[in-house]
Amino acid sequence: MSTVQTRYPEAVIEADKEVPIIRITRDFRGTPAQLMKAHTDPELYVRWVGPDSISTRIVDWDVRDGGSWRYVSSRGGDEFAFRGCFHTVSDDTIVQTFTWEALPDQVALEKLWFEDLGDGTTRLHAQSLCDSFADRDQWLASGMEVGVNEGYAAIDRLLESGEV
């Protein structure tokens, strides 16, 4: 018996030339409500946030306007902590800050929104406004696309299985 490996689409990751923003778009077979749940339910979030080589535990998760979040990812004996504040959480949009605690002075303002394409498909739009072009370029050079694409493929699997 052979195993068929499903190929998931890769996210489009773009750097704005005029503003230190990273823009990401990716289509999913699911509703905006399902995508929102995957991003706001802590039990689901830890199951997809990538890359696949890490495990993540939630320390703080208060999804509401003015709430905060913090999680720690680990690989081998190394830990990486991230934190931020939710500015706005609505039915189809999240506005939050994002900080890697190893570089606490680098704070990004992130906006995610989910566009219903009307055919059972939702387009995720994400943008991260960094403090500077140097900070943005450091993110892009970090290999972030691996975590983004592996994480989004995990969301695809959660959608396919009906877990979200």
BELFENCOR-V333776 format. One line per field, one symbol per residue. ss: DSSP state (H for helix, E for strand, - for the rest). burial: I if it has 9 or more other C-alpha atoms within 8 Angstrom, else O. A space follows every 50 residues. Layout:
# BELFENCOR-V333776
ss = ???
burial = ???
This chain:
# BELFENCOR-V333776
ss = -----------EEEE-----EEEEEEEEE--HHHHHHHHH-HHHHHHH-- ----EEEEEEE------EEEEEEEE--EEEEEEEEEEEE---EEEEEEEE HHH---EEEEEEEEEE----EEEEEEEEE---HHHHHHHHH--HHHHHHH HHHHHHHHHHH---
burial = OOOOOOOOOOIOIOOIOOOIIIIIIIIIIIIIOIIIIIIIOIOIIIOIII IOOIIIOIOOIOIIOOIIIIIIIIIOOOOIIIIIIIIIIOOIIIIIIIII IOOOOIIIIIIIIIIIOOOIIIIIIIIIIIIOIOIIOOIIOOOIOIIIII IIIIIIOIIOOOOI
